Amino acid sequence: MTKPKGTNLTWHSGEVDAAARAKAHGHQGVVLWLTGLSGSGKSTLSHRVERRLIERGCFAYVLDGDNVRHGLNADLGFAPEERKENIRRVGEVARLFADAGAIVLTAFISPYRADRQRVRELLAPRQFVEVHVAADLATCEARDPKGLYAKARKGEIPQFTGISAPYEAPESPELRVDTGAENVDASAQRVVDWLEAEGYLSGG
Amino acid sequence: MTKPKGTNLTWHSGEVDAAARAKAHGHQGVVLWLTGLSGSGKSTLSHRVERRLIERGCFAYVLDGDNVRHGLNADLGFAPEERKENIRRVGEVARLFADAGAIVLTAFISPYRADRQRVRELLAPRQFVEVHVAADLATCEARDPKGLYAKARKGEIPQFTGISAPYEAPESPELRVDTGAENVDASAQRVVDWLEAEGYLSGG
């Protein structure tokens, strides 16, 4: 955690602790950090899981790469330092959501291990769940839903993950879903089943 | 809304709209933006309201000035531009929480009308509720829970709101609570009653 610049700050811990929140909401607060190539299906999967969880009465929300860049991170571009700050802020916002007791899904390429590790360290041990959305490059490039790979191959997008910039796959993610091999409903069910098996969907 | 720097962004609207969220959660997503002098009781009031709402089964959360500065805004100090960026980011995070269907309370001095107006404009018409926590300066200075007024009077804190920097009180807040005249439970009840009367605590 960065040491705050401000002095004269006191931490106001509030009147409701994590256990009381979990009991009230019927589930734990947790960050599901999806990482994977562009086109691997992070956004689609996260929104499907979100819907399933909301239908079960959970408080769930997707922090989506593109959406956050329209608001909170609208001041940031794509230079390395700005990408790093993008992920830092998203990690901090995800932490606030988890602290609030929500199941928050983040859908960012987040190609660098160090950046993901930094977010993991912001959170309590079980509060960070790394989900590798593991469609391979050939699959993602064949899908190319936004036409970005085509542009990247033509050199129109510099530093494109998987083409001209590295993707550092997670070495031991809590969960790996192969969105190249199975459809989004099957992957979403796998995520929800995992949450249930691990005790996240219970209030006590 | 700031125009994002990034190109190649598409807005992913998800599968669950605001009405479906409200129905699932039993309440609307809304930002209660508390503004008032240091020591006026914003944090205390917001945490009491949060507890009452959670006890009713709502998804509620406080974004607290000091707390946010330990994480998301740890890179910001107190120069005018940094204060403005502090409030901008908090406004954007509050927007994400409201979009998620939460009742989010923010507890920031937020002394400038223009900054508060900017946050109001980020949100849908009924989604921003300005709450003036209206204990007067004499009361706040007499309480001085953190000893900040004493320091400010000695000139040890430059640009201290109410002493050496202006506080621009809201002209027509949705709600005004006089935390100088009544205790925190009475004020909290007033806020919850107002939310109920205005239809925020219903899902449809």
Chai-1 contact restraints between the chains, C-beta under 6 A:
chainA,res_idxA,chainB,res_idxB,connection_type,confidence,min_distance_angstrom,max_distance_angstrom,comment,restraint_id
A,T2,B,A74,contact,1.0,0.0,6.0,A-B,restraint_1
A,P4,B,R69,contact,1.0,0.0,6.0,A-B,restraint_2
A,P4,B,H70,contact,1.0,0.0,6.0,A-B,restraint_3
A,P4,B,A74,contact,1.0,0.0,6.0,A-B,restraint_4
A,K5,B,G77,contact,1.0,0.0,6.0,A-B,restraint_5
A,G6,B,R69,contact,1.0,0.0,6.0,A-B,restraint_6
A,L9,B,D66,contact,1.0,0.0,6.0,A-B,restraint_7
A,L9,B,R69,contact,1.0,0.0,6.0,A-B,restraint_8
A,T10,B,D66,contact,1.0,0.0,6.0,A-B,restraint_9
A,H12,B,S43,contact,1.0,0.0,6.0,A-B,restraint_10
A,H12,B,D64,contact,1.0,0.0,6.0,A-B,restraint_11
A,H12,B,D66,contact,1.0,0.0,6.0,A-B,restraint_12
A,G14,B,H47,contact,1.0,0.0,6.0,A-B,restraint_13
A,E15,B,H47,contact,1.0,0.0,6.0,A-B,restraint_14
A,E15,B,R51,contact,1.0,0.0,6.0,A-B,restraint_15
A,V16,B,R51,contact,1.0,0.0,6.0,A-B,restraint_16
A,V16,B,I54,contact,1.0,0.0,6.0,A-B,restraint_17
A,A24,B,I54,contact,1.0,0.0,6.0,A-B,restraint_18
A,S43,B,H12,contact,1.0,0.0,6.0,A-B,restraint_19
A,H47,B,G14,contact,1.0,0.0,6.0,A-B,restraint_20
A,H47,B,E15,contact,1.0,0.0,6.0,A-B,restraint_21
A,R51,B,E15,contact,1.0,0.0,6.0,A-B,restraint_22
A,R51,B,V16,contact,1.0,0.0,6.0,A-B,restraint_23
A,I54,B,V16,contact,1.0,0.0,6.0,A-B,restraint_24
A,I54,B,A24,contact,1.0,0.0,6.0,A-B,restraint_25
A,F59,B,F59,contact,1.0,0.0,6.0,A-B,restraint_26
A,Y61,B,A100,contact,1.0,0.0,6.0,A-B,restraint_27
A,D64,B,H12,contact,1.0,0.0,6.0,A-B,restraint_28
A,D66,B,L9,contact,1.0,0.0,6.0,A-B,restraint_29
A,D66,B,T10,contact,1.0,0.0,6.0,A-B,restraint_30
A,D66,B,H12,contact,1.0,0.0,6.0,A-B,restraint_31
A,R69,B,P4,contact,1.0,0.0,6.0,A-B,restraint_32
A,R69,B,G6,contact,1.0,0.0,6.0,A-B,restraint_33
A,R69,B,L9,contact,1.0,0.0,6.0,A-B,restraint_34
A,H70,B,P4,contact,1.0,0.0,6.0,A-B,restraint_35
A,G71,B,E92,contact,1.0,0.0,6.0,A-B,restraint_36
A,L72,B,E92,contact,1.0,0.0,6.0,A-B,restraint_37
A,A74,B,T2,contact,1.0,0.0,6.0,A-B,restraint_38
A,A74,B,P4,contact,1.0,0.0,6.0,A-B,restraint_39
A,G77,B,K5,contact,1.0,0.0,6.0,A-B,restraint_40
A,E92,B,G71,contact,1.0,0.0,6.0,A-B,restraint_41
A,E92,B,L72,contact,1.0,0.0,6.0,A-B,restraint_42
A,V93,B,V93,contact,1.0,0.0,6.0,A-B,restraint_43
A,A100,B,Y61,contact,1.0,0.0,6.0,A-B,restraint_44
